[in-house]
C-alpha cells in the first residue's frame, strides 16, 4: 500500500516476473491514471501492456433488521440507474474497515458499530490496477449523511432474502454481485 499524491490509497505492485523495459504514464485525469509497461515476454518478444490505475476502493455489505442497505444511483458511464451496494474510495492511511464505516455513513446516514473485512482482491486484472475490499457492517445507528458533490443517491433497504435477486437485476455491477455473493458464502446473509 502506498500514499499517492491524490491523497487516496493505492496498492503497491509486486516485483515483475517478466522484465519491464519501460513504464510510461500517457494520461492522468485526477480520477485515474493510464499508461503502459513495455514488457519482455518469455519468448523474448516485447509488448506494451496498457493499464489504467484507480485508487483502492471499498464496497459495504451493511445489514440491519434483516435488510441489506443498497443505494439507488444514476451512473452516467452506463447511462442507467441501478441499485448497488454503498462504496467509495479508500483514503491514504485508511483501512478497508475504516473507509467502509465512513462511506456507509456518508452515503446512507448509518454508522456501523461493527465492521469486518470479508475479502480484498485485484479487479479486472487484464486492464486495471485497482484493488477492492469488501466489508461487512452491522449494528447500524443513525449518523449524519454527507454526500460528495457528485453523489446523487437514495438509500434503499432490501430484505436479506431478496438481496441476491436484486443485486443480479439488470442493470447491475460486479462489485454489488460480488459483495452479496461473498457475504452469503461467509454465512453473513
Order of alpha helices (4+ residues) and beta strands (2+ residues): beta-beta-beta-beta-beta-beta-beta-beta-beta-alpha-beta-beta-beta-beta-alpha-alpha
